[in-house]
């Protein structure tokens, strides 16, 4: 019996194999990187694309806010979430601008003097977060607080307080 012939790998063939293998590795790493950035975009930055905004706003809160819903624009921001916080006796309106944002809390009057108020409610803001929050223009909260105060002022006498407030 004769021994099978072994294929000789020349330097040229070896170079082609290594180049193709290296290119494949680069493509796989690139695909994984792109996949992670697409999948993790909302969870890593804390900001979801508009299609993922929290649509579970309580109906009584939406009524008090004169129809304002997640995804709506207020000033230079977009409403991400409207949530009742019964343990804290407040309503939270979470607003985003790019990958940063802040919160507005609506509470019944009777606590510390709020930056804005209506006949029945005080509006407070804070909780700035995100990489670009320090770049918000001075007075960034004014347009948002003015809008929300106006909305609540139009509805507070005809809409019962949201649950937990």
N, C-alpha and C positions, 0 to 999 in steps of 0.2 A: 504494500500500500504506500501511496505517496502522501506526504504531508500536504495539507491545504496551503495554498499560497496566502501569505499575509499581505494585506494592502499596505503599501508604503505611504506614509503621510509625509509629504514634502513640506518644507517651510511655507510654501505658498498656500497649500491646502490648510495647514494649521492656522495660518493667519486669517484665512477666510472663515474658518470655523469659530475662532476666537472672536472675530469681529461680529459675526452673526449672533453669537451667544451674548456678547456684551451689549449689543443693540437690543436684544430681547430683554435682558435684565433692566436696561434703562427704560424701555417701554412699560414693563411691569411696574417698576417703581413709580413712574409718572402716572400710570393709571390708578394705582393705589393712593397716591397723593391727591389726585383730582377727586377721587371718590370720597376720601376723608373730608376734603374741604367742602364738597357739596352736601354730604350727609351731615357733617358737623356744623354747618354754617349757622343754624339757628341756636343750637345748644351751646356752642363754644362762646359765641358773642353775646348770648342772652337776647338776641333780637331775631325774631322770626320774620320770614317774608310775609307780605300782606296777606297772602292766601292762608297763612297759618295763624293769623291773629285770633285771639280767644273770642269766639262768638257766643260764649255762654254768659253774657251779661244779664244780670237779674232784670226782669221786666220792670219792677218798681223803681230800680235805679235809672234805667233808660228813660222812664217816664219823668222822674225828677230832673234829669239832665236834658229834658225837652227833645228826646229822640236821638241823642248822641249815642253812637255805637262804636265798637271796636272797628278800626279801619278808617274812621272819619278823621279829617284833618282839623286841628285846632291850633291856630297860630302857625308856627314853623314845625309843629310836631304832629304825630299821628297817634291816635288812641290805640293802645295795644290791648289793654284789659280794663274792664270795669268789674270790680268785685266788692261784695259786701264783706265786712270784717266785724261780725257781731261781737266777738270777744273784746274788740277794741272800740266798739260803738262808733264805727266810721265806715265810710264808703271810700274805696281806693280807685283812683283813675290813674292808670299807668300810661305814660306817654313816651314815645320813642322818636328819635331823630337819628337816622343812620344806626350806628351800633351803640348809641348812648341814649340816656333818657333820665326821667325823674318821675316822681309821684305827686299827685294832688290828693289830699284827704279832705273829705267833706264830713263835718261833724255838727251836731246840734250845738247852738250857741250856749255858752256858760263856762267855757274853759279859758285858757290863755287868749289874749287878744289876737285874732287871726289877721293875716295880711289882707284878706278880703272877707266880706260878710254880706249876707242877705238878711232879710227880716228874721229868719229862723236858723240859718246855718252859718258856720264859719268855714272858710277854705284855707287850708294850709298847704305848703309845698315843701319838698325836700327829697332826700334819698337819691341825690344825683349819682349816676353810675355810668361806667363805660369809658373807653379810652379818649373820647372826644368831648366829654362833659365839660372839661375845663375850657373848651373852645366855644361854648355857647356864648352868644353875644350878650353883653350886659343887659340886664332887664328881660332876659329870655322868657321869664315866667309871667310877665305882665299881660301879654296878649292871651295866654292860656287862662290865667285867673280871671281876666276881664270877660272872656267868652263864657267860662263856666259859671261865673257869678250872674251874668245876664240870663243864661239859660235857667238856672235855678230860681232866679227872681221871677221869671215868667210863670213858673209852674208850682212854686212852693205852697201857694194858697189853695190850689185845686187838686194837688196830688198828695196822697198820704206819705209819710216818711218811709223810706225803704226799710225793709225788715232788718233789724239789728242796729238801727241808728237811734 
